[in-house]
Amino acid sequence: MYTVGLQSAADAFLLASLQAQLVIALVLLFIIIVFGIGAHKDDGHDENSPVFLPGHPLLSIVPFFRKRFDFLNSGFRITGQSLFQFNLLRDTVVVVSGESARKAFFANKGFDLTEGFKVLSGAIPMVRGVTSDLQTRRIALIHKRLSAVQKNEPLNQLIVPILEDTQRVMDSWGSSGTFDPFDKVYELIFQTTVRSLSCAELADDPAIVARLKKLYDKLDSGTTPATVLLPWFPGPSMIKKLLATKEIYDIVVRAIDARIASGISRNDSLQMLLDAGDEKLVVVGFIMGLLIAGARATGTTASWLITFLGGHPDWRGKATDEIKRLLEMYSPPESTSAKPSLSSHLASIPLEAWEAETPVLDAIIHETLRVAQPHTAMRRNLGPEVSIDAKTIPSGAYIMYPFSDVHLNPELYPDPWKFDPGRKEEVQTAFGYVGWGGGKTICLGQRLAKVELKLITSMFLLGFRYDVVDSTGKRPEPLPQPNWNDILLCRPAKGSCYLKYERSELPL
Ligand code: HEM
């Protein structure tokens, strides 16, 4: 469990004088320099080893934290190789690209996602009893429960609450206005993700949902070179992350305890976990871990999807027609005079139709993931040593595969930055599209994410007329482009992209 006294230790540290923090920072710098220089191992020129990034081992990796997309691209450019390596202090990281590397990366049994993510992401502090003890067995159980949430019946039962949450949040936007989709649409997705993956006690309380989102944002924004390179060092960022993790943990545990104490059974994911008799660590791990995994990726996708449609009226029209066709089929106009809300109207479309009768929405989601999901897959080679393109990936090394290698490759996707859901589906190369992962690591929340995206997009398209505008209120030329250097949300430059909306009165 959380070590007793962590909170007071953290508070004390944050309140420590500037002087003390400066001394610590200098010591830290010293450690980094000593260890960093010692870690560069490019002396042997072993021709079986991937080439090292040239330059000072520490300075050359600074952009890894700040501008990862540029860093990886320039690594390939500078080395002129399809594989290169660099050191994160004592750890070796190999970045790979190209078809044979993809095949090895996605298929190799020794390449472990959890180990790679844990070290290279630095997003979630490892707290004994909360995050670091989620070994393979517990993670497997969490994945099993996640697939249970997405079986036909539970997923079907999520449609109404997701639509109702969306209706409530959209009503709060008023009849017209301008907002940043990367704030507002993401907030909406956060709400529906809390609804889908946790419990009514949290999802019914907008203040708690807002607090949770703020805390998860703190975890994201608190990821610094220090938290990745020296995760054990209690620097200010790490302390802030620990405090945020602890508060999230407390909120989740309070909700679980309240449910157990009430003795009332509710129809949600928490109940499913409790009824399965899972130990508390699994229940907490499910909610804490999947909330962030689910909300971030789905939030990025939804924000960009709605923005892209704002700039592409042709595809917006096709998607709107598709949803209206489904409504005509499954929700013929009522003879009563009372007009149903948009959410209850859409709720009459069954799950099977959302999944199997929406080729336009499917194509739009597919293309959004290609062009606006800035994922770099991370693994650790748990052994044995592997050869990729005649270069050795030692046991224990970390391996990275940037999805831009395929998704932004002009040979596979001509004019790759162009949003064009009409592209031909099949790319003739192994793992030519990895929007939901590939090989042995396929997204386990895919079914829920797709349904959530379709429901929210439908509510937005039928509920509002809207345009993409810049900070002056004019349509930006060119339209905003996804920023792959923002590794979490892919947000364009702050202030460059807004949606101007007006509620529409569609005949229902
Ligand atoms: C649009 C939304 C989403 C996208 C684009 C997405 C994409 C991905 C991708 C590309 C991977 C593979 C990562 C890799 O190989 O490094 C992955 C894995 C995963 N995703 Fe998602 N995801 C989304 C939503 C979700 C949601 C909502 C959940 C949970 C409810 C989820 C749970 C997971 C899990 C547990 C894994 C790890 C699978 C494993 O360890 O084998 N994802 N996702």
Residues whose N, C-alpha, C, O or C-beta is under 5 A from the ligand:
A	BS01	HEM	L113 L290 A293 G294 A297 T298 T301 A377 M378 V434 G435 W436 G437 K440 T441 I442 C443 L444 G445 Q446 A449
